[in-house]
Amino acid sequence: MEDTLRRAAVVVAAVLVVVVGVVLVLVQRVDRTSSDDPAAVSAPAQTPFSELPTVPVDTPPVTPEAEAACPALMSSLPPELAGEQSRRVESASPYAYAWGDPPITMVCGTPPTDYPPDAFLVTLNQVTWSVDLSDPDVYVYSSVDRTVPITVRVPSSEDSATVTALGPLIAASIPYVEPAPRD
C-alpha cells in the first residue's frame, strides 16, 4: 500500500511539473509577443487622423480660463465621432479639433455668446447651445451653460449628431454655469 501511495505521489508531482512548465512557456510567449514592438510599449497612443487635408480653423486668443479647462476636453475627444473621422487642424490655439468632410470644427475657449431672451436654444445631451442658423452653409452651435464656451461649426448638409455626441464629453470636462441671456 505504501508503495502505491508513493507511486501516486510521484505521478501527481510529475503531472504538476509538466503543467507548471506549460504555463511558464505560455506566459513567456505572451510576454515576448507583447514586447516584440518596443514602440508599442513606450510610445503614447497617437490620434489616428484621416488622410483628408488639414482644416484651417480661426480661433480666439487663448484665455487663462481656456488654458485651465480645455485640456481635459481635448484629451477626451475620440478619433471618430458620430461616424466622422478626425482630421488635422491648423490654428493659433491647441483647443481646436475637426472631424469629417466637409469639416465639422470644434473650438474650446471661444468668447461667450450674446443671445437675446428669444434666441433659439437647444439642449443636446447635457449641453445647452445657442444655434445660429443665419448662414445657409454652416450652423454655429455655441454653448451657453459652460464656464468656458465651446463653438461647433456644422455644415448645413450635416445633422446635429456630432454636436449631440460631444455633449457628454463637454459635460464631463467643462463645469456647468446657469445660462443667462444678454440683450
Backbone torsions as a table, in degrees:
resi	resn	phi	psi	omega
1	MET	NA	-42.8	179.4
2	GLU	-62.1	-36.9	178.8
3	ASP	-66.1	-37.2	179.0
4	THR	-67.7	-41.6	177.9
5	LEU	-65.3	-38.6	179.1
6	ARG	-64.2	-43.4	178.5
7	ARG	-62.9	-41.1	179.6
8	ALA	-63.3	-41.7	178.8
9	ALA	-64.6	-39.9	178.5
10	VAL	-65.0	-42.5	179.9
11	VAL	-64.6	-44.7	179.1
12	VAL	-62.2	-43.9	179.1
13	ALA	-62.6	-41.1	179.5
14	ALA	-65.1	-41.4	178.7
15	VAL	-64.6	-42.6	178.3
16	LEU	-62.7	-40.2	178.6
17	VAL	-62.1	-42.7	179.4
18	VAL	-65.3	-44.1	-179.1
19	VAL	-63.8	-46.4	178.8
20	VAL	-62.3	-40.6	177.6
21	GLY	-61.2	-44.2	179.3
22	VAL	-63.8	-42.8	178.9
23	VAL	-62.0	-43.7	178.9
24	LEU	-62.4	-41.1	178.2
25	VAL	-63.1	-43.6	179.6
26	LEU	-64.7	-41.6	179.3
27	VAL	-63.6	-43.7	178.4
28	GLN	-63.4	-39.6	179.9
29	ARG	-65.1	-44.7	178.6
30	VAL	-64.7	-42.6	179.4
31	ASP	-63.9	-40.6	-179.9
32	ARG	-68.0	-39.4	179.4
33	THR	-62.9	-42.1	-177.6
34	SER	-75.9	-20.0	-178.6
35	SER	-105.4	5.7	177.4
36	ASP	-62.8	-30.5	-179.0
37	ASP	-106.3	95.1	-177.1
38	PRO	-61.0	-28.3	179.1
39	ALA	-65.1	-32.9	-179.2
40	ALA	-67.0	-26.5	-178.9
41	VAL	-89.1	-42.4	-170.3
42	SER	-94.6	-24.2	-176.1
43	ALA	-87.7	139.2	175.6
44	PRO	-69.7	154.4	179.4
45	ALA	-64.0	137.2	178.4
46	GLN	-104.5	143.7	177.3
47	THR	-71.6	123.1	179.1
48	PRO	-77.9	104.8	178.3
49	PHE	-85.0	149.5	175.6
50	SER	-69.1	169.7	179.7
51	GLU	-85.7	10.8	178.4
52	LEU	-67.7	156.6	179.2
53	PRO	-61.5	156.2	177.1
54	THR	-63.8	141.3	-178.5
55	VAL	-102.3	122.5	173.1
56	PRO	-75.5	132.1	-178.6
57	VAL	-129.0	122.3	175.5
58	ASP	-73.6	132.6	179.5
59	THR	-134.5	149.7	175.8
60	PRO	-77.9	167.7	173.6
61	PRO	-58.6	145.8	-179.2
62	VAL	-75.5	126.9	179.2
63	THR	-93.8	162.1	175.1
64	PRO	-59.1	-34.8	178.4
65	GLU	-64.6	-43.0	177.7
66	ALA	-65.6	-41.1	179.3
67	GLU	-59.9	-34.6	-179.7
68	ALA	-79.6	-36.9	-171.5
69	ALA	-99.6	-37.0	-170.6
70	CYS	-67.8	-32.8	-179.8
71	PRO	-56.2	-36.4	178.9
72	ALA	-63.2	-42.1	178.2
73	LEU	-67.2	-46.7	-176.6
74	MET	-60.8	-37.4	-179.2
75	SER	-73.0	-15.0	-179.8
76	SER	-95.7	-5.3	-176.3
77	LEU	-72.3	132.0	-178.4
78	PRO	-85.3	157.0	177.9
79	PRO	-69.5	-19.6	175.2
80	GLU	-131.4	133.0	-178.7
81	LEU	-137.7	122.1	179.8
82	ALA	52.9	39.5	177.7
83	GLY	81.3	2.2	-179.1
84	GLU	-106.0	130.8	178.5
85	GLN	-78.3	144.7	177.6
86	SER	-71.4	157.5	177.0
87	ARG	-143.2	158.2	-177.1
88	ARG	-68.7	148.3	176.4
89	VAL	-122.8	154.9	172.9
90	GLU	-118.5	115.2	-178.9
91	SER	-154.3	166.0	177.7
92	ALA	-81.0	-10.4	-178.2
93	SER	-116.5	144.9	174.3
94	PRO	-79.2	0.9	-174.9
95	TYR	-105.0	38.4	175.8
96	ALA	-121.1	146.1	-178.1
97	TYR	-148.6	156.7	179.3
98	ALA	-145.8	152.3	175.1
99	TRP	-136.5	150.8	166.1
100	GLY	75.3	176.6	178.3
101	ASP	-144.1	111.7	4.2
102	PRO	-66.0	154.0	-171.5
103	PRO	-71.9	140.9	169.1
104	ILE	-106.0	122.3	-176.3
105	THR	-113.6	148.3	176.5
106	MET	-130.3	135.5	175.3
107	VAL	-128.2	127.5	175.7
108	CYS	-97.1	132.9	178.2
109	GLY	94.4	33.6	177.8
110	THR	-84.6	163.7	178.2
111	PRO	-63.3	149.8	177.4
112	PRO	-59.4	144.6	-180.0
113	THR	-85.9	127.3	171.5
114	ASP	-85.8	121.0	179.3
115	TYR	-136.0	142.2	-179.9
116	PRO	-75.6	164.3	179.7
117	PRO	-57.1	-26.3	-178.7
118	ASP	-97.5	16.5	-178.9
119	ALA	-65.7	157.2	177.2
120	PHE	-79.6	106.1	177.6
121	LEU	-112.8	144.2	177.9
122	VAL	-142.0	139.1	175.9
123	THR	-104.7	121.0	179.9
124	LEU	-123.7	113.7	175.9
125	ASN	49.9	55.6	171.4
126	GLN	83.2	1.6	179.5
127	VAL	-124.9	133.8	177.6
128	THR	-97.7	130.8	-175.7
129	TRP	-121.0	142.6	165.0
130	SER	-91.8	128.2	-175.1
131	VAL	-112.3	122.4	178.5
132	ASP	-100.2	112.8	-178.6
133	LEU	-105.9	14.9	-173.4
134	SER	-71.6	-26.0	178.7
135	ASP	-90.8	122.8	-177.9
136	PRO	-68.1	-15.0	-177.2
137	ASP	-96.8	-25.1	-176.0
138	VAL	-146.0	138.0	174.6
139	TYR	-98.9	135.6	-177.8
140	VAL	-112.8	116.5	177.0
141	TYR	-99.9	123.9	178.4
142	SER	-122.4	121.8	-179.7
143	SER	-67.2	141.7	-178.4
144	VAL	-122.0	3.8	-175.8
145	ASP	-127.7	29.8	-179.9
146	ARG	-127.5	150.3	179.9
147	THR	-63.3	-29.4	175.2
148	VAL	-123.1	117.0	-177.8
149	PRO	-65.8	149.5	177.0
150	ILE	-120.9	137.9	175.0
151	THR	-121.8	130.6	177.5
152	VAL	-122.9	125.9	178.9
153	ARG	-106.0	121.9	-176.5
154	VAL	-120.1	125.2	175.5
155	PRO	-55.0	141.5	-177.8
156	SER	-63.4	-16.1	176.9
157	SER	-77.8	-9.4	-179.2
158	GLU	-104.4	160.9	175.6
159	ASP	-94.2	-171.2	-176.4
160	SER	-91.4	17.2	-176.4
161	ALA	-58.9	-40.5	-179.2
162	THR	-67.0	-43.6	178.9
163	VAL	-62.7	-41.8	178.5
164	THR	-62.4	-44.1	-179.8
165	ALA	-66.8	-28.8	178.5
166	LEU	-72.5	-23.4	-175.1
167	GLY	-48.4	-56.7	-178.5
168	PRO	-63.6	-32.6	178.7
169	LEU	-67.6	-42.8	178.3
170	ILE	-67.0	-46.1	-178.7
171	ALA	-60.4	-34.9	179.8
172	ALA	-78.1	-20.4	-173.3
173	SER	-106.5	-36.0	-173.4
174	ILE	-113.9	122.4	-177.0
175	PRO	-60.7	149.0	179.8
176	TYR	-78.1	144.2	167.0
177	VAL	-135.0	151.2	178.5
178	GLU	-66.4	124.9	177.9
179	PRO	-66.8	141.9	179.1
180	ALA	-136.8	112.9	179.6
181	PRO	-65.7	151.8	177.6
182	ARG	-121.6	136.7	179.7
183	ASP	-82.1	NA	NA
